């Protein structure tokens, strides 16, 4: 089985951010900002509004802009696809 590993070990982040910066966390491992989530295409999107700012001139469709405006604070859940410890 695979696992989600998206963190650069050289950053030296403490637990629980040793595997993922934002997926299924309530706050960002880098800056501590509350994670925002929204649904798009049947999937949940996760973003840190501080570390993952859209660049100036980003050309988003009206639908995507609408989805971003609907973003809400993330509530962590028990993940079966990316557990914190090996099963």
C-alpha positions in Angstrom: 0.0 0.0 0.0 1.1 3.6 -0.6 1.0 6.6 1.6 0.7 10.3 1.2 4.1 11.9 2.1 4.3 15.6 1.1 6.6 17.1 3.7 10.2 17.9 3.1 12.0 16.3 6.1 14.7 19.0 6.0 12.0 21.5 7.3 12.1 19.7 10.7 8.4 20.2 11.4 7.1 18.6 14.6 4.4 15.9 14.9 1.8 15.7 13.4 3.2 17.5 10.4 5.9 15.0 9.5 3.9 13.5 6.7 1.5 16.2 5.3 1.5 20.0 5.5 -2.3 20.4 5.4 -4.3 17.3 4.4 -6.7 16.5 7.2 -5.1 19.0 9.6 -7.0 21.9 11.2 -4.0 24.2 11.0 -1.0 24.6 8.6 2.3 22.9 9.7 4.3 25.8 8.4 2.5 28.9 9.7 -0.3 27.7 12.0 -3.1 29.3 9.9 -6.5 27.5 10.0 -6.9 25.2 6.9 -9.7 25.9 4.5 -11.7 23.2 2.7 -14.2 23.2 -0.2 -15.7 20.7 -2.5 -14.8 20.6 -6.2 -15.7 17.8 -8.7 -16.7 15.4 -5.9 -13.4 15.9 -4.1 -12.5 17.9 -1.0 -9.8 20.5 -1.6 -7.5 21.7 1.2 -5.5 24.9 1.3 -3.6 27.2 3.7 -4.9 30.7 2.8 -1.5 32.1 4.0 1.0 29.8 2.4 -1.0 28.9 -0.7 -2.1 32.3 -2.0 -3.3 32.6 -5.6 -0.8 34.5 -7.7 -1.8 38.0 -9.0 -3.4 37.6 -12.4 -4.6 34.1 -11.7 -7.4 33.5 -14.2 -10.0 31.3 -12.4 -13.4 30.4 -13.9 -16.5 31.8 -12.2 -17.3 28.3 -10.9 -13.9 27.9 -9.2 -14.1 31.4 -7.7 -17.6 30.5 -6.3 -16.2 27.3 -4.8 -13.3 29.2 -3.1 -15.8 31.7 -1.6 -17.6 28.8 0.0 -14.4 27.5 1.7 -14.9 26.7 5.4 -12.5 25.7 8.3 -11.5 22.1 8.0 -12.7 19.6 10.7 -10.1 16.7 10.8 -11.5 13.1 10.5 -10.2 9.6 10.8 -8.6 8.9 7.4 -8.6 5.4 6.0 -6.5 6.3 3.0 -3.7 8.2 4.9 -3.6 7.0 8.5 -1.1 8.6 10.8 0.4 5.3 11.7 0.8 2.1 9.7 -2.1 -0.2 10.1 
